[in-house]
Amino acid sequence: MYFVYLLRCKDNSLYCGQTNNLENRIEEHNFSKTKSAKYLRGRKPVILAYVEKVKTLSKALKRELEIKKLTKIKKEELVYRFKK
């Protein structure tokens, strides 16, 4: 099982990623100096804003790319629907 996720950064931006261990990855993003994404430097702490489960790595990578291509407004709509 894989997860495609959006993280809310402290500057209110959204970061999209994929992983097979969501809790561990969020912890790495928040606390690791070497295993986090460059984009998140200076934007921590991050919190989980949205998540989707997918069955394969291939599908996770495709979905991650789809989400990354969305506008900020469309990403915010995903977050809004996720919180309902």
C-alpha positions, 0 to 999 in steps of 0.5 A: 500500500502506498500513500499520496499526500499533501502537507501544509507548511508553516507558510501555508503552502502545500507540498505533495509527496508519496510514500509507503510509510506515511507516519515515518515520512512525515516525521522525516519531513519534520525532524530529519536534516538529511531525509526531508525534501529541499522544498520544506527547508524553512517551512517546517513544521508540516502537518498532514492535510490530505492523503490517498491510498493507492495499491502500487508505486506506479499508481502513486507516482502517477497520482503524485504527478497529477496532484502536483500539476493542479493549481493551488485552488484545486489542491485546496479543494482536495484538502477541504473535501478530505477534512469533511 
